[in-house]
Amino acid sequence: MLTLIALCAGLGTAQVAAAATIHAVGIENQYANVISQIGGEYVSVTAIQSNPGTDPHAFEASPAVARELAAAQLVVRNGVGYDGWVRKILRANRNAQRRVIVVQDLLHLPENTPNPHLWYKPETMPAVAQAVAASLTELDPAHAATFAANVRRFDASLKPWYHAIARFKARFGGTPVAVTEPVADYLLEAAGCDIKTPWKLQAAIMNGTDPAPQDVSAQNQLLQRHQVRVFVYNQQVTNSLTASFLSRAQAAKIPVVGVYETMPAGYHYQSWMLAEVNALRNAVEHGTSTTVLK
């Protein structure tokens, strides 16, 4: 009988522990990864957009996604129009206890910010990590010290990426580059690169609209006349136009760096960002293309 009571008590304890785990959702998997790093064992995290082989701008939420969000205690989303569909779902499933972190708001950016790929900004994820820790602490005060320690650990783990950016800028600042769209523009700017592709062309490709012929011509000239040293190519949003730019870059022997909107498999946020900077450096220093991160 005592054994049975002890067993039941043990099961009850396990059920309480399981129930205490915070259910969090990162709309983009890079944010889900940071939530996981800060929350550790006290958080169960789901990523909604996690396939680097699809166009995240064309994402449509399913009923299963709506149910996942309705059950979440913490949600982190990008904002600036990138994942506006989330707002509608959360409004339809109100929960006064749910914490929602909008990265746009953390960075004090207006809704019309032209480049929504905020995770490429070096200052973004420390702000996200801090906000996640604050929200988790509100939901689970008993583990506040753990969350705070994980933030410190996370911030320290970003230093190799920051150092790589600084080294690139010190040696290769001013490097002219062409891009298909502004996915990695924040990172390129932090590294001191000179982005030559017309903004209107980048925006048109990003938004799926027809670019002006003169902008397409300007991009072609950048590649054909070797006016750039690197071509930065978004792997996730491709069409016949971006494929033609890629072909021109390869024909001109301009090294290509493939970048992603969604974190590729096998990486965490820090290693992904560091890999992108290393690929950029290899392109400039050695003429090496990295079309796909492995």
C-alpha positions, 0 to 999 in steps of 0.5 A: 500500500505504501509503495502504491501511495508513493507511486501515485504521489510520484506520478502526481508530482510529475504531472504537476511538473509537466503542467508547470512547463510554459507553452511558448510559440516563436512564429519564426523558428529563429525566435523559437530557438532563442525562447528555447535557449532562455527558457531551457527545461521550463519551456516547451517551444513550437516554431510555426515557420521552420521550413527554409525551402518555402517563401515565408511571405506566402505563409497561410495559417491552418486551423492547427496553427490557430489552435497552437497559438490559442493555447500559447502562454508566450508568443514571439513574432516579428512584426512590421507586416511580416507575420500580421496574420498572427494578430488576427488569430490572437484577437480571436482567442484572447487570453489575459495571461498570454504574453506577446512579444513583438520584435518591432516594438522592442526595437521601436520601429514604425509599422512601415519599416521597409526591411522586415528581416529584423533578426539580421540586425545585431542588436535584435536578439539581445533585446528579444532574449531580455524580453523573453526572460522578463515574460517567462519570469512573470509566468514562472517567478520561481525560475527567474534566476535561471532565466536571467543566467540564460540571458547572460549566457546567450549574450556572451555566445553572440560575441564570436558573431560580433567579432566576425562582423567587426573583423570583416568591416575593419578589413573589407569595409566598403565592399560593393555587393549586389542582392536579390532582396533585403533579407541580409541587408541589416547584416551587410550594413553592419559589416560595412558593405556597400549595397549597390542593388537599387532599393526599388528592385529589392522591394519589388522582389520581396513583395512579389511585384514587377520591378521597373525595367531600368532597375533590372538593367542596373542590376544586370550591369552590376553583375556583367561589368564586375561592379560588385564583389559578391552576389547575395542570393535569397534561397527562399524567394526565387523566380525566373528573374532572381535565377537570371541574376544568379546565372549572370553572377556565376557566368561573371565568376562573382562569388555567391552567398546564399542567405535565408529568411528561416533558420536552416536545420542543424543551426541555432541562431548564433551559429547561423549568423556566424556562418553567414558572416564566414560565407561572406568573408570567404566570398570576398577573401577567397572568391568562394561561393556558399550557395547553401549552408550545410 
